Amino acid sequence: MRFTYLLVLLLLSISGYTQQYYLFIGTYTEGTAGKNGSKGIYVYRFDATAGSLTPVSTIMTDNPSYLAMAPKGNFLYAVNETHQGNTGDVSAFSFDKKTGRLAFLDKQASGGSDPCYVTVDKHRKWVMVANYSGGSYAALPVKADGSLAPATQVVQRYGNGPNKARQEKAHVHSTILTPDEKYLAVCDLGTDQLSVLRFDYTATHRPLTPATDSVVKLQPGVGPRHSCFYPGKPFAYVIDELGGTVDAFHYSNGKFTPLQHVSTHPVGYKGDIGSADIHIAPGGKYLYASNRGDANSLAIFSIDPATGRLTSKGFQSTMGRTPRNFMIDPTGRWLLVANQNGNNVVLFRIDPATGMLTDTGKRIGLPAPVCLKMEKID
C-alpha cells in the first residue's frame, strides 16, 4: 500500500513537472505602449496543471510584434516592426532554459518595411519573414550559433484589391510552413491571394520556389491574414482580416482546394470588422478565430474530421480590446489571448466536451501585448 501511494505521488510529481512551460510575450514598444512602459519581450512561467502565470524575465527590443521559437527552445526570433523607412529588422536571441533569460545575438534587415510575421524551420536553417507594408517576404539563413545572416532571397509581390483603403498594394501578412515543411504558405492581404512555395531547407541561397498552381485566389476584398493546418488531416484554414471570415480548404502536397467560406461573426453583426488570428486545438476538434474591430471576440467552431467543414459553436468576449494574437497551450486545456489595446493577456479554460471557453479571471497586465509563444521546460 505504501509503495502504491509513493508511486502515485511520483507520477503526479512527474506529470506536474512535464506541464511547465515558458510563455513568451511580444509587445509594441512605440507610441502609447512605450509611454506606458513596454520594454519588448516578456518571459513568464506557465503551469498548465494549475493555470498559473509567474514573471521570469524581460529583454528590451523594438516592437517585437511577432515571435518564433526554434526547435528545442534554445533560440527565439522576433520581427522589429518599427514603422521606419523602407525596411524593418529581424532579431535573434539565445534562450537559457535554466534561467529563463533571453540574450541578444544579432539583427538583420527583413527585406521590407513593417515585418509582421516570422517563421523558423524545424532544422533551424532558415528564418522566413513577412513584410506587411513592404509587400514582400524574405528568407534569411540561420548560422550554427543561432544568429542570422543577411537575407539571400527577397520576393516582392505586386497587385491590389477592391478595398482602396487597405488593398492599395500587396501586403504580405504571414509566412507559415506546412506541417511537413515541404511548402510555405504566404497570405497576401492586399491582393486576396494565398501563395504556395516549395521549401528546401538544404538550399544554400534560395530555399523557396513557386509550386505548381502556386497562387490561390480568395474572394475579392476579404484580405487573407493567417493560416493553420488540421493535425493529421488534409485540411487547412485561412482567417480573412477584412472579410471577417474563415476559408476552409482541402490541402494535399501544396494544393489548396476550397471547401467552405464562413463568417466569424454572429448573424446580423453590423460593427467594424478586423479579424486577426486562427488556431486549432490539439486533437483537431475545435477551431478558434479572433475578431478585433468592434467585436473583440473569439469565434468558436467544431471541425468535422471527415470533411474538414466548420460548424459555429458560439462566441466568447476576449475580456479586452483588440485581440491581435492568441494561442492554445500544448495540453489543450487553456487558451490565452493577447489584447493589444486592452493591455492584458487573458487566460481561458477550454471545455474539452464542447470547446467553449470560461474566463478564469487570471490576467497578465502588460502594455500592448501582441504575440504569444510557448516552450516546454525540460
Steps between C-alpha positions, in 0.01 A plus 500: 500500500778743595685419175185570296450830683858607433471397134187713458677798657796449268280480191312813603827679557633397160171598334506842663860560398439405138222756482725796574557743213664830422260757353652766275306823446588742220377858534490832320748742658430817300235768551259459790639157585849643539372779717329240717828319551506216246856371467490222242476124563373369833557146626260331744481154652170325425381208712252311282379295794390797708470759226737732685725766347819629662733772359857388427690753288484781244724608212486833320447505123298723267145397410537119511150455357550137398722225640621156394668244725752267342471124561639392840436850629856632501443791262223752443446728201299823505400752235568865576195671348634852546300690232816680393626536145496231237609207710452335836712250685504148639679441830651174625527405867644205685289363786626344821240247613650478847474871580216592263700787352545616142829640370526710183709344221460720193257680272457497123287698255169327426497586130205739522313742724284404799583131544204336674561123498801273543549124465799273561521149352541188715860451381585858608649580161270782386289782638217624278343841561193684363529874435155659517558852366785384281278242329782245501626188673857396562716205600798550733759226567549395862857451616616213722503727806137605439581844363378616159676571173363766261202397288598300193152499345245783498180459297311817417129470434285736293131565451201636689142425602158667501538654847677821398585597857664169597581327173676774306799266454633165612506446878665170594369401843636151578757240400386164638662163435279201426514216756751301293697821433517426130306817418459857624153660498508878452188708567480831311229720649538761226433273202266240655743222414659203671831411340663158537878460476707184507742514792839327494686538829816358343526789253798731546354816345139482381290254704165609348369420151141532368294183523266371229179706504682714756242781532160446662252783442258576784182704483566864403547732795528240779866569582657163599724533808605170669461128428503179704489126433292219649734261684522173310219583254508650148332828593617861533335825606560870430374794708393801291564832677283726285217255436465372856491149357681165497576305183524122533706299251583144419880497508741247351859535377489875452153502344217698664146417382217720636243328724312767695479875572346592837457814711682546831222731625141442613220526245400864460826644637534865389817623673851557368689188393866421558558127535851404603610153609401135457596177678382140536496333842721192548302198383330696223146520642471879519616805307519850648524836322551845653305811403615854567301802375191547716458129575805425722403135499606146427290303253479131594446226240485122508678319216358197322802267486363324193434807284694784666188717501432741786190544717462809716480421872485855634702804599700610802598852601878532527454715812710773341539702182675403176587127531782505247638159594403201712631152565390162637743335741648159407272314744191638325346610830570871482462785252691826549408825322724804448273807502715769341291802599368337814857480634447149633544131434188306603493131595198286405427137584387281208213259554623181326144377443364815332798718408342791684711735711481611862678810625727396788532858622879475465675786322845622407501879483741622230503795258397392149555121504475369143664155474506189717729197466567210737789260557512196730734514797729197493 
